Amino acid sequence: MADPTTPEPTAPDTAPPSWRSEDNRSPVLAPHPVTVPGPGTSTSKSNPHNNTTVIPDANTEITHLYLTFSILPPSANTTLQSSGSSKNDPPPPPNLKPFTNPLLWPSSTKLTMLTLSCIATFLTAYTAGAYSPPQLLLLQTLAHAHSTTAILGGISTFCLGFALAPMVLAPFSEMNGRQPVFVVAGVVFVIFQAVCGVVQTLEGMLVARFFLGVGASVFSTMVGGVIADIWITEERNTPMAMFSGAVMCGTGLGPLVSAYMTQRWGTDENGEVLRGNGARWKWIFWHQVILGGALMAALVVLFRESRGSVLLSRKARALNRWYEELEAEGFFGVWVDEMNEGEGGNGDGVDDEEKGASPGSTTKTLKRIRWKTKDDEERGSLTHMISTSVFRPFHLLFTEPVVFFFSLWAAFAWGVLYLTFGSIPLVFRRQYGWNIEQAGRIFVAMIVGAILATAIGIWQEKMLHHPNWRRAAPSSSPETTSSSSSPSASDTEGPNALPSSEPKSLCSRAQSENPIWPFLRTHFPTSSPESRLYFTCLTATFLPIGLFIFGFTARPDYHWIGPAIGIGIATMGILSVYLAVFNYLADTYHRYASSALAAQSFCRNILGGVFPLVTAPLFTNLGDGRAGAILGGVAVGLTAVPWVLVWCGSWVRGRSRFALQLEKS
C-alpha cells in the first residue's frame, strides 16, 4: 500500500504539441480542417510507394494517452471506412462543453456557484445557532432530559458529525465529484432537520443532530474546495471572504430568529409551554426544513460539477465511447500529424518529393487512440482512499507545526463563537434582566461585525495587489532596466547604447515615491505565502480586544451597547482568523490542502462542540469579567501565531517535508 504521507508526482502531458489548445477550453468537438485522400484511394493495406492512407482496423494497436485540459482532441476519422463495413453514417460527436476547465467558466457561472455555496454555508451556520434559544422548551418537552447541559449536547453531537463526516465523504467527492455529494448531503440535511421537529426523546434529538451535522458538514468544508476549483490563487481571497462572511452572518441570524420564535410562540397566555408537533415554536425547525428543501432544488438545477479531475475523467470516457461507436461503424482512428523523415529520403529508397511530401513536413495519418487521466490511474480503492483521508489529516496535525498551531488557533476562535450561543443569553439575562428575545437581538452585533470583517478581507487583498507594493523596486541605473521594455538588449547596453529616458523617469519616480512602499517590498514581499497573514497580524487582535470589552463591560452600571460592541469586534477577529487559516494552508500545502484543512476543521468543530457545555459553569463560577479575561488572555497568546510565521515562515516551511517537496514539484 502506498504511503499516504508521500507526495505524488505530477502527471506528465504526453500529447503532441500540435494538440495543445491555445485558450485551454473544451469546445464542442468538430472536425478539424484536414485534407484527406478520397475514398477511391483508401485501402486497408497501402503500398508505401503510393500516396494512399492506411486505414486502421480492429487488429490495429491502440495508443493510450493522458488527457489534460490543455489538450484539444484531434479530429476523428469520419470519412474513411475499413473494408467490409456497412455504409452507415458516422455517429455524431459528443458535446465537450460540460467538461470545460472550471477555471475558465464565465463569470456568471462562477457567481451562481458562489451564491449557491454561500447560501448553503449560511444555512448550515444558521442551523448551528438556532438550536440554543429554545433549550428550556426542549428541556420541558423531551423525555429523559434533566438539564440544559444535556440539551446543549445537541450542539456537541452536531459538531461531532460536522468534524467526522468530511474525512469519509472527501474520497467520494474525489471519485464521483462534488455535485452528487452536495445533493445527497442536502437530502440528509433536510430529513434530519425534520426529525428534530418531531422527535420526542433526548436520545433521539442527539442522534438527529449528529446526522444533521453530517449533512451540514458538506456545505461548509467542501465549499472551500469549490472555490479553489473555479478561481486561481490570486483571485481566491474575495470569494473566500464572502464565504467566511456567510458563515458568521448565519451564526448570528440563527439565534436571533430562533430567540424571537421562542419568546413569542413558546408558551400560551398562561405561561405554559406548548407541546406536541403542532406547537408553533416547532417552526424553529420547520422553517429550516423549507429553506433546506428550496436549497436542495436549487442545487439539483443550478449546481454544476466543479472538480477538475472528475470532469477530465468524464471527458475521457465520452471521447472513448465515441471512438468505440465510430469503430463499430468501421471508422477507425483519429487524424494525427506525422513528421516526414530525412533530408532527401526516409530510408525506403524513395525521395519525399516523389511521394508528394517535402522533407521535414508533416502528413496526416490515422491512429487508434484512447484517453486516460493520471488521477484515475493513481486513485486507489475506496477503502484505501478513506484510510488515507482519515490518517493524513492527523499525520499533518502532529508532524507539521504550521498545521498544529493554525488548528489550535482556529479551534479556539471557533470555540469562542459557539460559546456565544449560551453566554449572550446568560449574561444579558443576569446583568440586565432581559428575556430571551431581547438577548437574541444582541446577535445583530455579530452580523454587523461579520459584514465589516468581510469588507476588510476584500480590501486587504486589493492592498496586496497594489502596483506600488507588487512591482520591483525602481532603479536609477540603466543596467537594472529591464531589456524587455527596450527594442533589444544590445540597444541599451555597451558603449553604443542608444539614449533612453526611462532610467531618468525611474529615478525621478524613485525619488518621489513614498518610502513606505520600498519598506513593504523589502520586508513584506507579496510573493511570499505569508503575505496572507500580514493584515491578519493586526485584525486577529480584534478577538482578544472584543473578549476583554465583553467581559469587563457586561455590568448593570454600564450600557448594554458596551458588551454588544465587544461581541461585534470579537466576531471580526474570528472571521479574520478563519479566512487566514483557509488561505494560508491552501497556499502552502497545495494538493494536500484538503488534508490540512480537514485537520483544522476537526479540531475546530470538536472544540466548538465542547465550549457550549462549559459556558454556564465558566461564567457562573468565575463571573463575567474573569471569564472574559481568561478567554481574552488565551486569545492574546494565540495571536502570536501569525506574527511568528510572518517573521519565520520560510524557516518553518524549510523544515517541513511536505512543504519542501511541494515547492520542488
TILUM-370435 format. One record per residue (C-alpha): x, y, z. Coordinates in Angstrom, 2 decimals, decimal comma. Layout:
BEGIN
[[X; Y; Z]]
...
This chain:
BEGIN
[[0,00; 0,00; 0,00]]
[[1,32; 3,43; -0,88]]
[[2,34; 5,72; 1,92]]
[[-0,45; 8,32; 2,21]]
[[2,05; 10,86; 3,50]]
[[4,25; 10,76; 0,40]]
[[3,59; 13,43; -2,26]]
[[2,62; 12,01; -5,64]]
[[4,37; 13,04; -8,88]]
[[2,70; 15,47; -11,23]]
[[1,02; 13,88; -14,25]]
[[3,02; 14,30; -17,46]]
[[1,49; 15,81; -20,55]]
[[2,08; 13,12; -23,16]]
[[0,07; 14,58; -26,01]]
[[1,86; 16,01; -29,06]]
[[2,31; 19,82; -29,03]]
[[0,00; 20,18; -32,02]]
[[-2,87; 19,01; -29,83]]
[[-2,48; 21,74; -27,25]]
[[-5,39; 24,15; -27,07]]
[[-4,41; 27,82; -27,12]]
[[-7,28; 29,00; -24,95]]
[[-7,37; 25,86; -22,78]]
[[-11,05; 25,40; -23,48]]
[[-13,03; 22,30; -24,35]]
[[-15,34; 23,28; -27,22]]
[[-17,94; 21,18; -28,97]]
[[-15,86; 18,62; -30,83]]
[[-15,86; 19,50; -34,53]]
[[-13,82; 18,09; -37,44]]
[[-10,54; 19,94; -37,90]]
[[-9,82; 21,24; -41,41]]
[[-7,73; 18,46; -42,89]]
[[-7,04; 17,27; -46,41]]
[[-7,56; 13,52; -46,63]]
[[-7,40; 11,14; -49,58]]
[[-10,60; 10,41; -51,41]]
[[-12,48; 7,21; -50,87]]
[[-11,16; 5,84; -54,13]]
[[-7,57; 5,80; -52,86]]
[[-8,37; 4,26; -49,49]]
[[-7,48; 0,67; -48,79]]
[[-6,96; -1,35; -45,69]]
[[-3,42; -2,18; -46,92]]
[[-1,44; 0,55; -48,60]]
[[1,57; 0,40; -50,90]]
[[4,35; 2,56; -49,42]]
[[5,27; 3,81; -52,87]]
[[1,76; 5,17; -53,50]]
[[0,21; 8,25; -51,92]]
[[-2,52; 6,35; -50,05]]
[[-3,71; 6,26; -46,44]]
[[-3,50; 3,20; -44,23]]
[[-6,90; 2,70; -42,57]]
[[-6,63; 1,03; -39,15]]
[[-8,87; -1,90; -38,28]]
[[-9,88; -3,83; -35,18]]
[[-6,46; -5,50; -35,03]]
[[-4,51; -2,24; -35,00]]
[[-2,79; -1,45; -31,73]]
[[-4,44; 1,22; -29,54]]
[[-2,25; 4,00; -28,11]]
[[-3,28; 5,30; -24,66]]
[[-2,56; 8,96; -23,92]]
[[-3,03; 11,18; -20,89]]
[[-5,75; 13,79; -21,30]]
[[-5,43; 17,26; -19,77]]
[[-7,44; 20,45; -20,11]]
[[-4,71; 21,92; -22,32]]
[[-5,21; 19,25; -25,00]]
[[-7,59; 19,75; -27,91]]
[[-8,57; 16,25; -29,11]]
[[-7,67; 15,64; -32,78]]
[[-10,30; 15,10; -35,45]]
[[-11,69; 11,62; -35,61]]
[[-11,91; 9,74; -38,88]]
[[-15,48; 10,17; -40,11]]
[[-14,89; 9,72; -43,87]]
[[-12,85; 6,57; -44,47]]
[[-14,31; 3,20; -43,59]]
[[-12,45; -0,05; -43,35]]
[[-13,21; -2,69; -45,95]]
[[-16,26; -4,83; -45,28]]
[[-18,06; -2,21; -43,18]]
[[-21,66; -1,25; -43,78]]
[[-22,11; 2,17; -45,36]]
[[-23,71; 3,89; -42,38]]
[[-23,27; 7,48; -41,37]]
[[-20,79; 8,07; -38,53]]
[[-22,30; 8,76; -35,09]]
[[-22,35; 12,44; -34,08]]
[[-19,50; 13,77; -31,89]]
[[-20,08; 14,37; -28,16]]
[[-20,58; 17,85; -26,75]]
[[-17,50; 18,59; -24,67]]
[[-18,77; 21,92; -23,33]]
[[-19,89; 20,40; -19,98]]
[[-16,29; 19,31; -19,42]]
[[-14,74; 22,77; -19,75]]
[[-11,97; 23,63; -17,30]]
[[-13,80; 25,21; -14,30]]
[[-11,11; 27,89; -14,05]]
[[-12,32; 29,16; -17,45]]
[[-16,02; 29,25; -16,67]]
[[-17,73; 32,59; -17,41]]
[[-18,11; 34,99; -14,51]]
[[-21,90; 34,47; -14,40]]
[[-21,45; 30,73; -13,83]]
[[-18,84; 31,31; -11,15]]
[[-21,09; 33,84; -9,44]]
[[-24,00; 31,38; -9,48]]
[[-21,82; 28,69; -7,92]]
[[-20,53; 31,09; -5,29]]
[[-24,04; 32,29; -4,45]]
[[-25,34; 28,73; -4,02]]
[[-22,31; 27,78; -1,93]]
[[-22,63; 30,82; 0,32]]
[[-26,37; 30,24; 0,82]]
[[-25,68; 26,62; 1,73]]
[[-22,94; 27,69; 4,16]]
[[-25,20; 30,39; 5,60]]
[[-27,96; 27,85; 6,23]]
[[-25,51; 25,46; 7,89]]
[[-24,33; 28,13; 10,32]]
[[-27,93; 29,24; 10,83]]
[[-28,84; 25,71; 11,91]]
[[-25,96; 25,55; 14,36]]
[[-27,03; 28,75; 16,11]]
[[-30,82; 28,31; 16,01]]
[[-30,75; 25,30; 18,35]]
[[-29,66; 27,11; 21,52]]
[[-32,51; 29,61; 22,29]]
[[-35,31; 27,00; 22,71]]
[[-33,24; 24,90; 25,15]]
[[-35,72; 25,49; 28,02]]
[[-38,63; 24,48; 25,79]]
[[-36,79; 21,32; 24,76]]
[[-35,97; 20,59; 28,39]]
[[-39,68; 20,51; 29,25]]
[[-40,86; 18,61; 26,18]]
[[-38,21; 15,95; 25,55]]
[[-38,36; 12,75; 27,59]]
[[-35,28; 11,86; 29,67]]
[[-33,99; 15,44; 29,55]]
[[-32,94; 16,52; 33,03]]
[[-30,70; 19,58; 32,48]]
[[-29,96; 22,27; 29,95]]
[[-26,43; 20,88; 29,67]]
[[-27,91; 17,65; 28,32]]
[[-29,98; 19,65; 25,84]]
[[-26,89; 21,57; 24,70]]
[[-25,36; 18,19; 23,99]]
[[-27,27; 18,55; 20,71]]
[[-24,74; 21,22; 19,71]]
[[-21,91; 18,85; 20,64]]
[[-23,26; 15,94; 18,58]]
[[-23,92; 18,32; 15,69]]
[[-20,26; 19,41; 15,80]]
[[-19,11; 15,79; 16,11]]
[[-20,91; 14,85; 12,90]]
[[-19,55; 18,02; 11,35]]
[[-15,98; 17,02; 12,29]]
[[-16,05; 13,34; 11,30]]
[[-18,11; 13,30; 8,09]]
[[-15,71; 15,19; 5,77]]
[[-12,96; 12,64; 6,32]]
[[-15,21; 9,90; 4,94]]
[[-17,06; 11,98; 2,35]]
[[-13,96; 13,59; 0,80]]
[[-12,93; 10,40; -1,09]]
[[-16,45; 10,12; -2,53]]
[[-16,17; 13,67; -3,88]]
[[-12,79; 12,79; -5,44]]
[[-14,26; 9,75; -7,20]]
[[-17,77; 10,94; -8,08]]
[[-17,46; 14,71; -7,96]]
[[-18,79; 17,39; -5,66]]
[[-22,27; 17,76; -7,16]]
[[-23,66; 14,32; -6,16]]
[[-22,15; 14,65; -2,67]]
[[-23,77; 18,08; -2,29]]
[[-27,16; 16,74; -3,36]]
[[-27,05; 13,65; -1,12]]
[[-25,87; 15,78; 1,80]]
[[-28,78; 18,14; 1,16]]
[[-31,22; 15,22; 1,39]]
[[-29,68; 14,09; 4,69]]
[[-29,75; 17,67; 5,98]]
[[-33,46; 18,16; 5,21]]
[[-34,55; 14,75; 6,50]]
[[-32,87; 15,06; 9,89]]
[[-33,91; 18,68; 10,26]]
[[-37,47; 17,37; 10,02]]
[[-36,67; 14,61; 12,50]]
[[-35,56; 17,27; 15,01]]
[[-39,04; 18,77; 14,74]]
[[-40,89; 15,55; 15,62]]
[[-38,54; 13,64; 17,94]]
[[-39,87; 13,11; 21,47]]
[[-36,80; 11,96; 23,43]]
[[-33,41; 13,43; 24,28]]
[[-31,62; 10,44; 22,81]]
[[-33,47; 10,84; 19,53]]
[[-32,64; 14,55; 19,41]]
[[-28,93; 13,91; 19,98]]
[[-28,82; 11,30; 17,20]]
[[-30,80; 13,52; 14,82]]
[[-28,45; 16,42; 15,50]]
[[-25,45; 14,19; 14,77]]
[[-26,74; 13,26; 11,31]]
[[-27,85; 16,84; 10,76]]
[[-24,20; 17,81; 11,32]]
[[-23,11; 15,11; 8,86]]
[[-25,29; 16,62; 6,14]]
[[-24,37; 20,19; 7,04]]
[[-20,62; 19,49; 7,04]]
[[-20,52; 19,21; 3,25]]
[[-21,93; 22,72; 2,85]]
[[-19,07; 24,15; 4,87]]
[[-15,94; 22,06; 4,41]]
[[-16,33; 21,43; 0,66]]
[[-17,22; 25,00; -0,27]]
[[-13,56; 25,91; 0,11]]
[[-12,80; 23,17; -2,42]]
[[-15,41; 24,52; -4,84]]
[[-13,86; 27,98; -4,62]]
[[-10,40; 26,50; -5,24]]
[[-11,83; 24,63; -8,26]]
[[-13,09; 27,69; -10,09]]
[[-10,72; 30,53; -9,05]]
[[-6,96; 30,75; -9,35]]
[[-4,98; 31,56; -6,20]]
[[-4,64; 35,27; -6,95]]
[[-8,44; 35,67; -7,31]]
[[-9,49; 33,40; -4,46]]
[[-9,48; 35,77; -1,48]]
[[-12,65; 37,72; -2,34]]
[[-14,90; 34,65; -2,74]]
[[-13,29; 33,14; 0,38]]
[[-14,05; 36,33; 2,30]]
[[-17,68; 36,18; 1,16]]
[[-17,86; 32,51; 2,15]]
[[-16,45; 33,30; 5,61]]
[[-18,84; 36,22; 5,97]]
[[-21,77; 33,93; 5,15]]
[[-20,68; 31,62; 7,99]]
[[-20,61; 34,43; 10,54]]
[[-23,85; 36,05; 9,36]]
[[-25,66; 32,72; 9,56]]
[[-24,26; 32,08; 13,02]]
[[-25,66; 35,42; 14,15]]
[[-29,04; 35,32; 12,39]]
[[-29,91; 31,78; 13,52]]
[[-30,15; 32,53; 17,25]]
[[-31,69; 35,94; 16,52]]
[[-34,69; 34,45; 14,66]]
[[-34,90; 31,43; 16,95]]
[[-34,98; 33,63; 20,05]]
[[-37,90; 35,60; 18,61]]
[[-39,86; 32,40; 17,90]]
[[-39,03; 31,00; 21,33]]
[[-40,27; 34,08; 23,17]]
[[-43,37; 34,75; 21,04]]
[[-44,53; 31,19; 20,28]]
[[-43,10; 29,08; 23,09]]
[[-45,84; 29,50; 25,69]]
[[-49,55; 30,17; 25,82]]
[[-51,28; 33,08; 27,55]]
[[-50,93; 31,28; 30,89]]
[[-47,19; 30,83; 30,51]]
[[-47,46; 27,08; 29,87]]
[[-45,10; 25,53; 27,35]]
[[-46,90; 24,44; 24,20]]
[[-46,46; 20,74; 23,50]]
[[-46,91; 18,43; 20,53]]
[[-45,68; 18,55; 16,95]]
[[-48,24; 21,25; 16,16]]
[[-46,78; 23,70; 18,68]]
[[-45,97; 26,98; 16,97]]
[[-42,45; 27,14; 18,39]]
[[-41,62; 23,97; 16,44]]
[[-41,44; 26,28; 13,42]]
[[-37,89; 26,86; 14,64]]
[[-37,24; 23,54; 12,89]]
[[-39,93; 23,58; 10,19]]
[[-38,87; 26,84; 8,55]]
[[-35,35; 25,40; 8,27]]
[[-36,80; 22,31; 6,57]]
[[-38,47; 24,58; 4,00]]
[[-35,27; 26,57; 3,43]]
[[-33,29; 23,35; 3,11]]
[[-35,76; 21,94; 0,59]]
[[-35,54; 25,09; -1,53]]
[[-31,76; 24,88; -1,39]]
[[-31,93; 21,23; -2,45]]
[[-33,98; 22,11; -5,52]]
[[-31,55; 24,89; -6,45]]
[[-28,58; 22,55; -6,09]]
[[-30,15; 19,96; -8,36]]
[[-30,98; 22,51; -11,05]]
[[-28,14; 25,05; -10,89]]
[[-25,14; 23,45; -9,20]]
[[-22,51; 22,20; -11,68]]
[[-19,71; 19,75; -11,16]]
[[-16,56; 21,75; -10,44]]
[[-13,88; 19,19; -9,59]]
[[-11,41; 19,28; -12,46]]
[[-10,17; 15,68; -12,21]]
[[-13,74; 14,35; -12,33]]
[[-14,62; 16,49; -15,35]]
[[-11,47; 15,37; -17,11]]
[[-12,26; 11,73; -16,41]]
[[-15,80; 12,18; -17,77]]
[[-14,40; 13,90; -20,85]]
[[-12,04; 10,98; -21,47]]
[[-14,90; 8,48; -21,13]]
[[-17,10; 10,50; -23,52]]
[[-14,37; 10,60; -26,17]]
[[-13,50; 6,93; -25,78]]
[[-17,17; 5,99; -26,01]]
[[-17,48; 7,97; -29,25]]
[[-14,37; 6,32; -30,69]]
[[-15,89; 2,92; -29,93]]
[[-19,15; 3,91; -31,63]]
[[-17,21; 5,09; -34,68]]
[[-15,23; 1,87; -34,83]]
[[-18,43; -0,17; -34,61]]
[[-19,41; 1,51; -37,89]]
[[-16,00; 0,94; -39,47]]
[[-14,48; 4,40; -38,86]]
[[-11,16; 3,69; -37,18]]
[[-8,58; 6,15; -35,89]]
[[-8,05; 9,88; -35,47]]
[[-6,06; 12,19; -37,74]]
[[-2,62; 12,97; -36,35]]
[[0,41; 14,78; -37,75]]
[[3,43; 12,66; -38,58]]
[[6,82; 14,20; -39,39]]
[[8,49; 13,11; -42,63]]
[[11,99; 11,75; -42,12]]
[[15,35; 12,71; -43,60]]
[[16,58; 15,43; -45,89]]
[[16,32; 13,56; -49,18]]
[[14,70; 10,30; -48,28]]
[[13,43; 8,17; -45,46]]
[[15,43; 5,02; -45,97]]
[[12,99; 3,22; -48,25]]
[[14,75; 4,27; -51,44]]
[[12,12; 6,79; -52,42]]
[[12,60; 10,56; -52,08]]
[[9,98; 12,55; -50,18]]
[[9,48; 14,71; -53,23]]
[[8,46; 11,68; -55,27]]
[[5,84; 10,87; -52,63]]
[[4,48; 14,38; -52,69]]
[[5,87; 15,41; -49,29]]
[[8,78; 17,78; -48,77]]
[[11,48; 16,84; -46,27]]
[[10,65; 17,86; -42,70]]
[[6,95; 18,43; -43,48]]
[[4,05; 16,68; -41,78]]
[[1,42; 14,41; -43,23]]
[[-1,90; 13,27; -41,82]]
[[-2,11; 9,66; -40,70]]
[[-4,71; 7,65; -38,82]]
[[-4,05; 6,21; -35,37]]
[[-6,27; 4,41; -32,89]]
[[-6,08; 6,14; -29,51]]
[[-7,82; 6,05; -26,14]]
[[-7,67; 8,70; -23,46]]
[[-6,87; 8,21; -19,79]]
[[-6,20; 10,53; -16,86]]
[[-3,43; 10,45; -14,32]]
[[-5,88; 10,86; -11,43]]
[[-7,81; 7,75; -12,46]]
[[-4,60; 5,73; -12,60]]
[[-3,29; 6,92; -9,23]]
[[-6,62; 6,67; -7,44]]
[[-6,67; 3,65; -5,14]]
[[-9,56; 1,64; -3,82]]
[[-12,29; 3,34; -1,84]]
[[-11,06; 1,66; 1,36]]
[[-7,53; 2,95; 0,75]]
[[-8,82; 6,44; -0,03]]
[[-10,90; 6,58; 3,14]]
[[-7,99; 5,34; 5,26]]
[[-5,75; 7,97; 3,68]]
[[-8,40; 10,63; 4,17]]
[[-8,61; 9,75; 7,86]]
[[-4,90; 9,17; 8,50]]
[[-3,24; 12,02; 6,59]]
[[-5,01; 14,92; 8,39]]
[[-3,87; 13,60; 11,78]]
[[-0,38; 12,92; 10,42]]
[[-0,16; 16,55; 9,31]]
[[-1,67; 17,74; 12,58]]
[[1,01; 16,09; 14,72]]
[[4,04; 16,40; 12,42]]
[[3,56; 19,83; 10,84]]
[[3,92; 22,73; 13,32]]
[[2,09; 25,08; 10,94]]
[[-0,95; 22,81; 10,78]]
[[-0,90; 22,19; 14,53]]
[[-0,75; 25,82; 15,65]]
[[-3,15; 27,02; 12,97]]
[[-5,59; 24,30; 14,02]]
[[-5,24; 25,31; 17,67]]
[[-5,74; 28,97; 16,78]]
[[-8,79; 28,31; 14,60]]
[[-10,25; 25,85; 17,13]]
[[-10,12; 28,38; 19,95]]
[[-11,69; 31,07; 17,78]]
[[-14,44; 28,66; 16,76]]
[[-14,98; 27,62; 20,37]]
[[-15,49; 31,26; 21,33]]
[[-18,02; 31,61; 18,50]]
[[-20,06; 28,66; 19,78]]
[[-19,66; 29,86; 23,35]]
[[-21,72; 32,95; 22,46]]
[[-24,81; 30,74; 21,94]]
[[-25,00; 30,25; 25,68]]
[[-23,06; 33,19; 27,09]]
[[-25,06; 36,01; 25,47]]
[[-28,49; 34,93; 26,82]]
[[-26,95; 34,05; 30,20]]
[[-25,00; 37,28; 30,68]]
[[-27,71; 39,67; 29,45]]
[[-30,43; 37,93; 31,46]]
[[-28,34; 38,05; 34,63]]
[[-26,87; 41,54; 34,24]]
[[-29,72; 43,41; 32,54]]
[[-32,78; 41,26; 33,29]]
[[-33,52; 40,67; 29,62]]
[[-35,71; 37,89; 28,27]]
[[-34,58; 35,51; 25,53]]
[[-35,92; 37,68; 22,70]]
[[-34,15; 40,81; 23,94]]
[[-30,88; 38,92; 24,42]]
[[-31,25; 37,44; 20,94]]
[[-31,16; 40,91; 19,43]]
[[-27,54; 41,24; 20,56]]
[[-26,63; 38,77; 17,82]]
[[-27,16; 41,67; 15,41]]
[[-23,73; 42,83; 16,59]]
[[-22,30; 39,57; 15,29]]
[[-23,88; 40,11; 11,88]]
[[-22,57; 43,69; 11,69]]
[[-19,09; 42,51; 12,71]]
[[-19,19; 39,81; 10,03]]
[[-20,13; 42,32; 7,31]]
[[-17,36; 44,71; 8,35]]
[[-14,79; 41,92; 8,54]]
[[-15,79; 40,66; 5,08]]
[[-15,27; 44,15; 3,65]]
[[-11,86; 44,36; 5,36]]
[[-10,92; 40,95; 3,97]]
[[-11,71; 42,06; 0,43]]
[[-9,91; 45,39; 0,91]]
[[-6,73; 43,78; 2,26]]
[[-6,45; 41,58; -0,82]]
[[-6,69; 44,65; -3,02]]
[[-3,92; 46,23; -0,98]]
[[-1,70; 43,19; -1,53]]
[[-2,19; 43,69; -5,28]]
[[-1,33; 47,39; -5,11]]
[[1,07; 48,08; -8,02]]
[[3,50; 50,01; -5,81]]
[[3,71; 47,06; -3,44]]
[[3,96; 44,28; -6,03]]
[[6,33; 45,81; -8,61]]
[[10,09; 45,57; -8,41]]
[[11,84; 48,47; -6,76]]
[[12,71; 51,21; -9,30]]
[[16,40; 51,71; -10,02]]
[[18,29; 54,80; -11,15]]
[[20,92; 52,82; -13,08]]
[[20,43; 51,81; -16,71]]
[[21,90; 48,39; -16,04]]
[[18,92; 47,37; -13,96]]
[[16,37; 48,50; -16,50]]
[[14,51; 45,58; -18,00]]
[[15,55; 44,83; -21,54]]
[[12,01; 43,81; -22,34]]
[[10,94; 47,44; -22,36]]
[[13,52; 48,46; -24,99]]
[[13,97; 47,47; -28,63]]
[[16,69; 44,97; -27,80]]
[[19,32; 44,23; -25,19]]
[[22,12; 45,36; -27,49]]
[[20,47; 48,77; -27,97]]
[[20,55; 49,58; -24,28]]
[[23,86; 48,06; -23,22]]
[[27,52; 48,70; -24,08]]
[[29,33; 51,78; -25,42]]
[[26,99; 52,17; -28,39]]
[[23,82; 52,12; -26,29]]
[[21,01; 54,30; -27,53]]
[[19,91; 57,14; -25,23]]
[[16,81; 56,34; -23,23]]
[[14,69; 58,48; -20,97]]
[[13,31; 55,54; -18,96]]
[[16,11; 55,43; -16,37]]
[[15,52; 59,10; -15,68]]
[[11,82; 58,53; -15,22]]
[[12,50; 55,60; -12,94]]
[[14,96; 57,67; -10,98]]
[[12,50; 60,52; -10,57]]
[[9,78; 58,07; -9,59]]
[[12,08; 56,52; -7,00]]
[[12,85; 59,95; -5,56]]
[[9,18; 60,92; -5,34]]
[[7,94; 57,54; -4,11]]
[[6,53; 57,24; -0,62]]
[[9,20; 55,50; 1,48]]
[[6,61; 53,07; 2,87]]
[[6,48; 51,15; -0,42]]
[[10,19; 50,23; -0,59]]
[[9,99; 49,20; 3,06]]
[[7,00; 46,94; 2,38]]
[[8,58; 45,41; -0,74]]
[[11,76; 44,63; 1,18]]
[[10,38; 43,27; 4,43]]
[[6,88; 42,11; 3,43]]
[[7,02; 40,72; -0,13]]
[[3,66; 39,88; -1,66]]
[[5,07; 36,79; -3,39]]
[[5,55; 35,01; -0,05]]
[[2,83; 32,65; 1,23]]
[[2,99; 34,63; 4,46]]
[[1,53; 37,63; 2,62]]
[[-1,87; 36,13; 3,52]]
[[-1,03; 36,88; 7,16]]
[[0,25; 40,47; 7,02]]
[[-3,08; 42,10; 7,78]]
[[-4,21; 39,20; 9,97]]
[[-1,43; 40,08; 12,43]]
[[-3,46; 43,22; 13,11]]
[[-7,06; 42,10; 12,60]]
[[-6,62; 38,96; 14,73]]
[[-6,14; 41,23; 17,75]]
[[-9,85; 42,08; 17,43]]
[[-10,64; 38,72; 19,06]]
[[-8,93; 39,33; 22,43]]
[[-9,92; 43,02; 22,39]]
[[-13,58; 42,10; 21,88]]
[[-13,46; 39,44; 24,61]]
[[-11,95; 41,89; 27,11]]
[[-14,58; 44,51; 26,26]]
[[-17,40; 41,96; 26,59]]
[[-16,13; 40,62; 29,92]]
[[-15,43; 43,96; 31,62]]
[[-18,43; 45,99; 30,36]]
[[-21,18; 43,40; 30,91]]
[[-22,31; 45,02; 34,17]]
[[-25,55; 46,73; 35,19]]
[[-23,78; 50,08; 35,63]]
[[-22,56; 50,01; 32,02]]
[[-24,78; 50,48; 28,99]]
[[-25,58; 47,27; 27,12]]
[[-24,00; 48,71; 23,97]]
[[-20,58; 48,09; 25,54]]
[[-20,70; 44,26; 25,55]]
[[-22,55; 44,36; 22,21]]
[[-19,62; 46,25; 20,67]]
[[-17,28; 43,72; 22,22]]
[[-19,17; 40,88; 20,53]]
[[-19,01; 42,65; 17,17]]
[[-15,26; 43,27; 17,46]]
[[-14,61; 39,68; 18,57]]
[[-16,59; 38,43; 15,55]]
[[-14,34; 40,46; 13,26]]
[[-11,34; 38,77; 14,84]]
[[-12,85; 35,30; 14,48]]
[[-13,58; 35,85; 10,79]]
[[-10,05; 37,12; 10,13]]
[[-8,62; 34,00; 11,79]]
[[-10,97; 31,76; 9,80]]
[[-10,06; 33,41; 6,49]]
[[-6,32; 33,44; 7,19]]
[[-6,24; 29,75; 8,12]]
[[-8,09; 28,71; 4,95]]
[[-5,97; 30,84; 2,63]]
[[-2,58; 30,11; 4,18]]
[[-3,00; 26,34; 4,41]]
[[-4,35; 26,19; 0,85]]
[[-1,41; 28,22; -0,50]]
[[1,22; 26,33; 1,49]]
[[0,09; 22,72; 1,09]]
[[-1,45; 22,86; -2,42]]
[[-2,73; 19,38; -3,28]]
[[-2,54; 18,40; 0,41]]
[[-4,59; 21,44; 1,38]]
[[-7,74; 19,33; 1,80]]
[[-5,96; 17,18; 4,40]]
[[-4,51; 20,20; 6,20]]
[[-7,93; 21,90; 6,21]]
[[-9,58; 18,67; 7,38]]
[[-7,20; 18,62; 10,36]]
[[-8,08; 22,16; 11,42]]
[[-11,76; 21,53; 10,71]]
[[-11,73; 18,51; 13,02]]
[[-10,08; 20,46; 15,85]]
[[-12,29; 23,48; 15,23]]
[[-15,56; 21,57; 15,42]]
[[-14,56; 19,38; 18,35]]
[[-13,69; 22,43; 20,45]]
[[-16,79; 24,20; 19,13]]
[[-18,86; 21,31; 20,47]]
[[-17,18; 21,36; 23,88]]
[[-17,38; 25,09; 24,64]]
[[-21,20; 25,32; 24,89]]
[[-21,11; 22,63; 27,61]]
[[-18,74; 24,67; 29,80]]
[[-20,31; 28,07; 29,17]]
[[-22,68; 28,10; 32,16]]
[[-20,12; 26,77; 34,70]]
[[-17,45; 29,15; 33,39]]
[[-19,49; 32,34; 33,59]]
[[-21,42; 31,33; 36,72]]
[[-18,45; 30,25; 38,84]]
[[-15,88; 32,82; 37,67]]
[[-18,12; 35,74; 36,85]]
[[-18,44; 37,57; 33,56]]
[[-15,31; 39,70; 33,99]]
[[-12,95; 36,88; 34,93]]
[[-14,37; 34,55; 32,27]]
[[-13,86; 37,22; 29,62]]
[[-10,34; 37,93; 30,92]]
[[-9,33; 34,26; 30,76]]
[[-10,66; 33,85; 27,23]]
[[-9,06; 37,12; 26,15]]
[[-5,73; 36,09; 27,65]]
[[-5,70; 32,82; 25,71]]
[[-6,62; 34,73; 22,56]]
[[-3,70; 37,13; 23,13]]
[[-1,29; 34,20; 23,31]]
[[-2,62; 32,63; 20,10]]
[[-2,42; 35,97; 18,29]]
[[1,34; 35,38; 18,21]]
[[0,85; 32,57; 15,65]]
[[0,66; 34,80; 12,52]]
[[3,47; 37,04; 13,78]]
[[5,81; 34,06; 14,17]]
[[5,02; 32,85; 10,66]]
[[5,43; 36,30; 9,10]]
[[8,93; 36,62; 10,52]]
[[10,00; 32,95; 10,49]]
[[7,68; 31,41; 7,89]]
[[10,39; 30,48; 5,39]]
[[12,45; 28,88; 8,18]]
[[9,44; 26,88; 9,39]]
[[8,49; 25,77; 5,88]]
[[12,12; 24,83; 5,22]]
[[11,79; 22,18; 7,90]]
[[8,52; 20,78; 6,59]]
[[8,91; 17,65; 4,46]]
[[5,57; 18,26; 2,75]]
[[6,17; 21,94; 2,02]]
[[9,69; 21,29; 0,68]]
[[8,59; 18,53; -1,69]]
[[5,66; 20,60; -2,91]]
[[7,94; 23,57; -3,62]]
[[10,32; 21,33; -5,58]]
[[7,46; 19,90; -7,65]]
